[in-house]
C-alpha cells in the first residue's frame, strides 16, 4: 500500500530542509540527484508522471554513486562522503518504496538525516529548525498510519507533543553535561584574529574584519578601560615578533598540565569582579583575558606572560569563567632571562639608535628612561589605519619620515627603543575596548591592539604609546573612530532600523549560546545553589506535570464522541436488529455482512458495510470520503423502509 501524498510531501519537506541546512557539506551532484528524486516522486504520487521502472531507479543510483565517489575523492572529504551517502540512500528509498514497511524504514532514515545538520550549526536560528523538523517528522509518522484531515492531524500532534514539553525542560535544566549540547569539532575552522606571531601589516589587516572574537559578561561594573591580553611577543628577529622558546615549550605540554597541575594563579584582593567569556570558534587556544584574572577551570591554563590558553584548540563556542582583580598592581617577576629580551639585530634603524641615546643620555634610572621614550610619542605623530611604511629600517621610517602608523607600529617602535636603551621589553597582543551591548562587551577582530611592557625594578609595567598618538582610540571603539583616523572603513549599519535589528540579532544569538548551547555544570550549580534536593523537587514536579497531562488526555479520549460513520453504524445495527438480525458477541461486521448476504436486506447491508469499511479502514482519499458518507446515509434510509 502506497502512503498518501500528504505523508510523502511531509517527508519530502524534511528531506529537502535537511539538505539545505547542510550547506557546503552537500555535494552539488549528489544534492541535485537527491532533491530531483524527491520532487519527481511527489509528482508521481500526484499522478502527474508515471512511476519509474526498476531499470530507471538503477540508472539514477549509478549516477548518484558516481557523483558521490567523485566529490569524496577530489578533494578528499571522507566525512562529507558518509553524510552524502545517507542523503543519497534516503533519496533512492523515496523512489523504490512499495509498502508501508518501506515508509517506516524511510522515516527512520530521515530521522537520522535530520540530526546531521546539528553537527555544523550552533547559532540561534537553529531553534526554528529544532522546532519545525521534529514536528514534521512526527506528523509524517501520523500521516502514514492515519489518513485524516490536517485539522485532525494537528489536534493529535498537540496531544502527543505538549505532554513531553515540561519534562523535556526539566531534563535540560538538571541533566549533567560538560559542554555544548551537540556541536562536534569543526576541523575546517580557520584561525582568526591575533596569531602566534606578530608583524605590523598583519595587525592592520584585522581592521578589515568584523568577525566576533568573544563576548564578556561582567557580574558588576564593566571596567572603563579594557585591555584583553592574548599573546606575549618577547622574541624579535628583525622582521617579526613571536613567543619565546620557554613559552613554546610550555605550550607543548598544556594537555599534561590539565591532568596533573594546572598551576593557575590565585590573587588576594577584596575588590573583585566575576566575568564570563563566550568565545567564538577560532581554531586556536587563545583566551583573551584582563590582566590579573584567575580561574578554577582545569581546561584553561595560565602560561608565562600572564595569559591564558585552553588545553586544546577551540573549535566550538565555549564559555569560561574568570575573576578579575582591578586593584592589583604589577607583581614582582624575576623568573626569566632578561638577556633574551634585549636582543636586536645589528645595523638596523641607526637613526632610532641615535635618538634613544639623545633621549636617555642624562638619565640615571630605567624608570626615567622609559618615561622619556614613552613621552616622545606625543610629538605630533598620527594614527592611521592605512599606513604605508617600508619594511627596511621600518622604525627609522616611522619616526623620521612618515610619522603615521598603527598601534602595532608604535608598540614595535617603543619596544625596540627600550631595548636600545638596555631595558628589557616585550609586546602584548590582544584586544582593546569592545562594544557594550546591554550588560556585556562584544569584541571583534577590528578591536585588535598591541601595547608594550617594560621591565622596571623587576616588575612588568604596561605602556601604550597609541594612547599618546590617538587618545580617542583608547576611549572609543575603532568602529566609531575609523573615520577620524583617515580610514574610510566602517561596519556600522546604514540606518537606525538596521542598527536596531542588528542589535536584536546579536542579543538573541548571545543569549541562546550563553543559556542554552553552553549551559553547563557550573551554570546548573549556580541556578540550583548546589542543592540536590532542589533539583530532585524540580524533576519530580516536571514528571508530575507530564503525567497529569497524559492522564487528562486519556480520560478525554474516553469522552471523545464517535466519528460520524461510527454513529451511522450504531444506528444501522439497531435498525437491522429490529428486522431480526442481531450482531453476535465477538462477531465483526465483515462476518456479519456475509451472514446477511442471502437475506431480504442483504443487498442494502452489503452496500452499507462496504461504504463503512472504505471510510474507517481503507486509505480512501479525502475527495471520495464525502461520497461514501453520503452513501451510508442513503443506504441506512432504505434499510429503515424494509
C-alpha positions, 0 to 999 in steps of 0.5 A: 500500500502506497502512503498518501501524498500528504505523508510523502510531501511531509517527508519530502519537506524534511528531506529537502530542509535537511539538505539545505541546512547542510550547506557546503557539506552537500555535494552539488551532484549528489544534492541535485540527484537527491532533491530531483528524486524527491520532487519527481516522486511527489509528482508521481504520487500526484499522478502527474508522471508515471512511476519509474521502472526498476531499470530507471531507479538503477540508472539514477543510483549509478549516477548518484554513486558516481557523483558521490565517489567523485566529490569524496575523492577530489578533494578528499572529504571522507566525512562529507562522503558518509553524510552524502551517502545517507542523503543519497540512500534516503533519496533512492528509498523515496523512489523504490518504496512499495509498502508501508514497511518501506515508509517506516524504514524511510522515516527512520532514515530521515530521522537520522538525516535530520540530526546531521545538520546539528553537527555544523550549526550552533547559532540561534536560528537553529531553534526554528529548525529544532522546532519545525523538523521534529514536528514534521517528522512526527506528523509524517509518522501520523500521516502514514498510519492515519489518513485524516484531515490536517485539522485532525492531524494537528489536534493529535500532534498537540496531544502527543507533543505538549505532554513531553514539553515540561519534562523535556525542560526539566531534563535540560535544566538538571541533566549533567553535561560538560559542554555544548549540547551537540556541536562536534569539532569543526576541523575546517575552522580557520584561525582568526584574529591575533596569531602566534606571531606578530608583524605590523601589516598583519595587525592592520589587516584585522581592521578589515574584519568584523568577525566576533572574537568573544563576548564578556559578561561582567557580574558588576561594573564593566571596567572603563578601560579594557585591555584583553591580553592574548599573546606575549611577543618577547622574541624579535628577529628583525622582521617579526615578533613571536613567543619565546622558546620557554613559552613554546615549550610550555605550550607543548605540554598544556594537555599534561598540565590539565591532568596533573597541575594546572598551576593557575594563579590565585590573587588576594584582593577584596575588590573583585569582579566575576566575568564570563567569556563566550568565545567564538570558534577560532581554531586556536587556544587563545583566551583573551583575558584582563590582566590579573584574572584567575580561574578554577577551570582545569581546561584553561591554563595560565602560561608565562606572560600572564595569559591564558590558553585552553588545553586544546584548540577551540573549535566550538563556542565555549564559555569560561569563567574568570575573576578579575582583580582591578586593584592589583598592581604589577607583581614582582617577576624575576623568573626569566632571562632578561638577556633574551629580551634585549636582543636586536639585530645589528645595523638596523634603524641607526637613526632610532639608535641615535635618538634613544641615546639623545633621549636617555643620555642624562638619565640615571634610572630605567624608570626615567628612561622609559618615561622619556621614550614613552613621552616622545610619542606625543610629538605630533605623530598620527594614527592611521589605519592605512599606513604605508611604511617600508619594511627596511629600517621600518622604525627609522621610517616611522619616526623620521619620515612618515610619522603615521602608523598603527598601534602595532607600529608604535608598540614595535617602535617603543619596544625596540627603543627600550631595548636600545636603551638596555631595558628589557621589553616585550609586546602584548597582543590582544584586544582593546575596548569592545562594544557594550551591548546591554550588560556585556562587551562584544569584541571583534577582530577590528578591536585588535591592539598591541601595547608594550611592557617594560621591565622596571625594578623587576616588575612588568609595567604596561605602556601604550604609546597609541594612547599618546598618538590617538587618545580617542582610540583608547576611549572609543571603539575603532568602529566609531573612530575609523573615520577620524583616523583617515580610514574610510572603513566602517561596519556600522549599519546604514540606518537606525532600523538596521542598527536596531535589528542588528542589535536584536540579532546579536542579543538573541544569538548571545543569549541562546549560546550563553543559556542554552548551547553552553549551559553547563555544570557550573551554570546548573550549580549556580541556578540550583545553589548546589542543592540536590534536593532542589533539583530532585523537587524540580524533576519530580514536579516536571514528571508530575506535570507530564503525567497529569497531562497524559492522564487528562488526555486519556480520560478525554479520549474516553469522552471523545464522541464517535466519528460520524460513520461510527454513529451511522453504524450504531444506528444501522445495527439497531435498525437491522436488529429490529428486522431480526438480525442481531450482531453476535458477541465477538462477531465483526461486521465483515462476518456479519455482512456475509451472514446477511448476504442471502437475506431480504436486506442483504443487498442494502447491508452489503452496500452499507458495510462496504461504504463503512469499511472504505471510510474507517479502514481503507486509505480512501482519499479525502475527495471520495470520503464525502461520497461514501458518507453520503452513501451510508446515509442513503443506504441506512434510509432504505434499510429503515423502509424494509 
